[in-house]
Amino acid sequence: MADGQHQLTIINRQKLVINGVLQVLNYDEEEILLETTMGLLTLKGKDFNISNLSLEAGNLEASGTVNNLSYSEGKGARGKGLLQRLLK
């Protein structure tokens, strides 16, 4: 995938395939917080399990039940400090 591109695929609310991942900021069974090329992405649900992660390629694969997803900040969010982005 070209630099700066971001793609999110959810299959039957059970499988996630995400491209354009820059960093995993938080991860547990109920929430995954990612920094992507398009800003911060928060995934909420249950039984999350990251099965494949390659930050070099910017790819993440996970399973679990997705109940909610939301983006915050737009493209270019990476230039701000993590604390500033989370508290906004």
C-alpha positions, 0 to 999 in steps of 0.5 A: 500500500502506498505511503499515507494510505489507510484501509480498514476491513471488518469481516462479519464484525469478527475479523479486522484487517487494517493497513496504514498503522503507525503505532499501537498505543493501547491494546486489551481485550476490550479496546485497541487504540491505534495511530494511523496515517489518518489519525487516531483510531479507537476500536471497542468491543470484546475478546480482541486478539491481535494475530498479526502486527507489522509496523514496518509494513503498517499492517495489523490483523485482529479478531474479536467482536467489534461494537464501535470504532471512531477516528479522532484528529485528521491526517497529520495528527502524528506531529502532535504529542501523544498526551495532547492528542489523547486529552483533546 
